[in-house]
Amino acid sequence: MATVPPEDALTEADAWFLLRGLSELARAGGSVKSPCGLIVDSVGAIQLVALGQGIVDLFPDMTPCYRAVRPLQRDVELMFDLYLPLCIGTASDSLVVGHVGQSLDGQIATSTGASCYVTGHQDLVHMHRLRALFDAVLVGRATVACDNPHLTTRLVPGTNPVRVVVDPGLRSPLGRHVFLDHAAPTLVLHGRGSADDRSRFAYAELMEVPCEPPHLPPSLLLACLHERGIRRIFVEGGGVTVSHFLQAGLMDRIHVAVSPMFIGQGRPGVDLPKIDSLDQAMRPKTRTFTLGSDVLFDCEFPRAQAVSSMRAA
């Protein structure tokens, strides 16, 4: 990205460059935590300056979290509105964000597991952007087995994140992209005593979680990743994995993209314990965005709120 004079209009590519730069600061543990301006210097690096002296003013941990120094195009406003809260502020150095793409009746796949694609192209680009803004993209074993995802940023400029596969019993089929393509490091989190034949995972790194299979608590998964310096984590799927993090109260935000279709009985996006009354329901702070024909719900809630008040049937 070339230097952007204050009087020039920001393009979508310029905005994405700024967001990636801010996310890199957060990934290094030095996210923007105080109000400031933002510029791009003569060598193409982002610099923090006094308020009113840059391309945009940032106000971490406030709503809204930015102020345009000059008018912005609508697509640039959308990008700043959606992604800046993930890149600045006190929580951005260590952040867990999930994503679910589902139908109007809450399904992420048919009963046979067909899920490509429930939501549209813009939501797919959105997921690739989230991958680019985080240290790691985390999925469960079933997602790798059924969907065979690449988990890369091939649709947008950006560095591929570490690919984390939660596989308690090391039962993932190895003929999958994440184990073969060498596009990014792949880390497999597994339960204690399940790594009898490590040679099967020749192109992935195994990391034992101090817990017996089949269920690996999200708190232990995060602790293992934090030990590796991985603190910004995008939980991409599937529904079971996202639900486990949500139920444990370890999801800072969840993006729920809703497609205008009805699938019928299939595989639910979010599956939480039953509750007896609505005062036990989780009520996140929510914003909505339009992504093509899909509607994206950006849901934010404090971790401590979690589902401690929710009871299993």
Secondary structure as UniProt FT lines:
FT   TURN            6..7
FT   HELIX           12..27
FT   TURN            28..29
FT   STRAND          36..40
FT   TURN            42..43
FT   STRAND          46..49
FT   TURN            51..52
FT   STRAND          56..58
FT   TURN            60..61
FT   STRAND          66..68
FT   HELIX           74..87
FT   TURN            90..93
FT   STRAND          95..103
FT   TURN            104..105
FT   STRAND          107..110
FT   TURN            111..112
FT   TURN            116..117
FT   HELIX           121..133
FT   STRAND          136..140
FT   HELIX           141..147
FT   TURN            154..155
FT   STRAND          162..166
FT   TURN            168..169
FT   HELIX           177..180
FT   STRAND          186..190
FT   TURN            192..193
FT   HELIX           198..201
FT   TURN            202..203
FT   STRAND          205..208
FT   HELIX           218..227
FT   TURN            228..229
FT   STRAND          232..237
FT   HELIX           239..247
FT   TURN            248..249
FT   STRAND          253..259
FT   STRAND          266..268
FT   HELIX           278..280
FT   STRAND          285..291
FT   TURN            292..293
FT   STRAND          294..300
FT   TURN            303..309
//
